[in-house]
Amino acid sequence: MPLARATSWLQRHVTEFRAAVAAVCVGAASTAAGAVLYALPARGFPALAIGLSLLATGLVMLGSGTRER
């Protein structure tokens, strides 16, 4: 039963706008960290690629022009 309650809470409170803003925030932070790691002698390419994909996805979701926010 707790899973059903959590699912119904998510459907009521997590809108597409909130998910897009979260994706942009996480994507920007991950992109910045990946860029720093890529510039330093470390493996930063995976973090950079994931961060850029999250950032792009969030920006596309924000720019899609949905009216329900």
Biotite code that builds the C-alpha atoms (Angstrom):
import biotite.structure as struc

atoms = struc.array([
    struc.Atom([0.000, 0.000, 0.000], chain_id="A", res_id=1, res_name="MET", atom_name="CA", element="C"),
    struc.Atom([2.818, 2.539, 0.624], chain_id="A", res_id=2, res_name="PRO", atom_name="CA", element="C"),
    struc.Atom([3.860, 2.242, -3.026], chain_id="A", res_id=3, res_name="LEU", atom_name="CA", element="C"),
    struc.Atom([0.361, 3.204, -4.154], chain_id="A", res_id=4, res_name="ALA", atom_name="CA", element="C"),
    struc.Atom([0.391, 6.213, -1.829], chain_id="A", res_id=5, res_name="ARG", atom_name="CA", element="C"),
    struc.Atom([3.792, 7.330, -3.118], chain_id="A", res_id=6, res_name="ALA", atom_name="CA", element="C"),
    struc.Atom([2.683, 6.926, -6.714], chain_id="A", res_id=7, res_name="THR", atom_name="CA", element="C"),
    struc.Atom([-0.474, 8.949, -6.190], chain_id="A", res_id=8, res_name="SER", atom_name="CA", element="C"),
    struc.Atom([1.519, 11.656, -4.376], chain_id="A", res_id=9, res_name="TRP", atom_name="CA", element="C"),
    struc.Atom([3.978, 11.846, -7.280], chain_id="A", res_id=10, res_name="LEU", atom_name="CA", element="C"),
    struc.Atom([1.164, 12.141, -9.814], chain_id="A", res_id=11, res_name="GLN", atom_name="CA", element="C"),
    struc.Atom([-0.417, 15.004, -7.866], chain_id="A", res_id=12, res_name="ARG", atom_name="CA", element="C"),
    struc.Atom([2.671, 17.036, -6.947], chain_id="A", res_id=13, res_name="HIS", atom_name="CA", element="C"),
    struc.Atom([5.396, 16.435, -9.533], chain_id="A", res_id=14, res_name="VAL", atom_name="CA", element="C"),
    struc.Atom([4.456, 18.335, -12.653], chain_id="A", res_id=15, res_name="THR", atom_name="CA", element="C"),
    struc.Atom([6.314, 18.407, -15.950], chain_id="A", res_id=16, res_name="GLU", atom_name="CA", element="C"),
    struc.Atom([7.572, 21.890, -15.142], chain_id="A", res_id=17, res_name="PHE", atom_name="CA", element="C"),
    struc.Atom([9.085, 20.778, -11.826], chain_id="A", res_id=18, res_name="ARG", atom_name="CA", element="C"),
    struc.Atom([10.733, 17.761, -13.455], chain_id="A", res_id=19, res_name="ALA", atom_name="CA", element="C"),
    struc.Atom([12.186, 20.014, -16.171], chain_id="A", res_id=20, res_name="ALA", atom_name="CA", element="C"),
    struc.Atom([13.580, 22.485, -13.641], chain_id="A", res_id=21, res_name="VAL", atom_name="CA", element="C"),
    struc.Atom([15.123, 19.620, -11.672], chain_id="A", res_id=22, res_name="ALA", atom_name="CA", element="C"),
    struc.Atom([16.693, 18.202, -14.851], chain_id="A", res_id=23, res_name="ALA", atom_name="CA", element="C"),
    struc.Atom([18.156, 21.597, -15.752], chain_id="A", res_id=24, res_name="VAL", atom_name="CA", element="C"),
    struc.Atom([19.601, 22.096, -12.253], chain_id="A", res_id=25, res_name="CYS", atom_name="CA", element="C"),
    struc.Atom([21.130, 18.630, -12.051], chain_id="A", res_id=26, res_name="VAL", atom_name="CA", element="C"),
    struc.Atom([22.324, 18.845, -15.661], chain_id="A", res_id=27, res_name="GLY", atom_name="CA", element="C"),
    struc.Atom([24.031, 22.196, -15.136], chain_id="A", res_id=28, res_name="ALA", atom_name="CA", element="C"),
    struc.Atom([25.815, 20.993, -12.002], chain_id="A", res_id=29, res_name="ALA", atom_name="CA", element="C"),
    struc.Atom([26.875, 17.735, -13.627], chain_id="A", res_id=30, res_name="SER", atom_name="CA", element="C"),
    struc.Atom([28.069, 19.527, -16.752], chain_id="A", res_id=31, res_name="THR", atom_name="CA", element="C"),
    struc.Atom([30.171, 21.917, -14.689], chain_id="A", res_id=32, res_name="ALA", atom_name="CA", element="C"),
    struc.Atom([31.681, 19.079, -12.667], chain_id="A", res_id=33, res_name="ALA", atom_name="CA", element="C"),
    struc.Atom([32.312, 17.045, -15.812], chain_id="A", res_id=34, res_name="GLY", atom_name="CA", element="C"),
    struc.Atom([34.005, 19.990, -17.511], chain_id="A", res_id=35, res_name="ALA", atom_name="CA", element="C"),
    struc.Atom([36.306, 20.498, -14.536], chain_id="A", res_id=36, res_name="VAL", atom_name="CA", element="C"),
    struc.Atom([37.128, 16.799, -14.400], chain_id="A", res_id=37, res_name="LEU", atom_name="CA", element="C"),
    struc.Atom([37.671, 16.724, -18.169], chain_id="A", res_id=38, res_name="TYR", atom_name="CA", element="C"),
    struc.Atom([40.130, 19.624, -17.944], chain_id="A", res_id=39, res_name="ALA", atom_name="CA", element="C"),
    struc.Atom([41.999, 17.970, -15.085], chain_id="A", res_id=40, res_name="LEU", atom_name="CA", element="C"),
    struc.Atom([43.715, 14.624, -15.607], chain_id="A", res_id=41, res_name="PRO", atom_name="CA", element="C"),
    struc.Atom([40.632, 12.618, -14.648], chain_id="A", res_id=42, res_name="ALA", atom_name="CA", element="C"),
    struc.Atom([37.812, 10.798, -16.382], chain_id="A", res_id=43, res_name="ARG", atom_name="CA", element="C"),
    struc.Atom([35.269, 13.552, -16.793], chain_id="A", res_id=44, res_name="GLY", atom_name="CA", element="C"),
    struc.Atom([33.757, 12.646, -20.145], chain_id="A", res_id=45, res_name="PHE", atom_name="CA", element="C"),
    struc.Atom([30.936, 10.424, -18.774], chain_id="A", res_id=46, res_name="PRO", atom_name="CA", element="C"),
    struc.Atom([29.856, 13.105, -16.305], chain_id="A", res_id=47, res_name="ALA", atom_name="CA", element="C"),
    struc.Atom([30.077, 15.733, -19.038], chain_id="A", res_id=48, res_name="LEU", atom_name="CA", element="C"),
    struc.Atom([27.974, 13.662, -21.445], chain_id="A", res_id=49, res_name="ALA", atom_name="CA", element="C"),
    struc.Atom([25.313, 12.845, -18.836], chain_id="A", res_id=50, res_name="ILE", atom_name="CA", element="C"),
    struc.Atom([25.192, 16.460, -17.667], chain_id="A", res_id=51, res_name="GLY", atom_name="CA", element="C"),
    struc.Atom([24.778, 17.802, -21.196], chain_id="A", res_id=52, res_name="LEU", atom_name="CA", element="C"),
    struc.Atom([22.020, 15.310, -21.964], chain_id="A", res_id=53, res_name="SER", atom_name="CA", element="C"),
    struc.Atom([20.126, 16.210, -18.767], chain_id="A", res_id=54, res_name="LEU", atom_name="CA", element="C"),
    struc.Atom([20.583, 19.908, -19.456], chain_id="A", res_id=55, res_name="LEU", atom_name="CA", element="C"),
    struc.Atom([19.343, 19.582, -23.024], chain_id="A", res_id=56, res_name="ALA", atom_name="CA", element="C"),
    struc.Atom([16.386, 17.433, -21.980], chain_id="A", res_id=57, res_name="THR", atom_name="CA", element="C"),
    struc.Atom([15.348, 19.892, -19.283], chain_id="A", res_id=58, res_name="GLY", atom_name="CA", element="C"),
    struc.Atom([15.637, 22.867, -21.614], chain_id="A", res_id=59, res_name="LEU", atom_name="CA", element="C"),
    struc.Atom([13.573, 21.125, -24.286], chain_id="A", res_id=60, res_name="VAL", atom_name="CA", element="C"),
    struc.Atom([10.930, 20.265, -21.710], chain_id="A", res_id=61, res_name="MET", atom_name="CA", element="C"),
    struc.Atom([10.838, 23.903, -20.543], chain_id="A", res_id=62, res_name="LEU", atom_name="CA", element="C"),
    struc.Atom([10.662, 25.217, -24.079], chain_id="A", res_id=63, res_name="GLY", atom_name="CA", element="C"),
    struc.Atom([7.966, 22.833, -25.233], chain_id="A", res_id=64, res_name="SER", atom_name="CA", element="C"),
    struc.Atom([5.275, 25.376, -24.411], chain_id="A", res_id=65, res_name="GLY", atom_name="CA", element="C"),
    struc.Atom([3.070, 23.234, -22.202], chain_id="A", res_id=66, res_name="THR", atom_name="CA", element="C"),
    struc.Atom([0.249, 25.152, -20.574], chain_id="A", res_id=67, res_name="ARG", atom_name="CA", element="C"),
    struc.Atom([-0.187, 22.927, -17.515], chain_id="A", res_id=68, res_name="GLU", atom_name="CA", element="C"),
    struc.Atom([2.263, 24.164, -14.889], chain_id="A", res_id=69, res_name="ARG", atom_name="CA", element="C"),
])
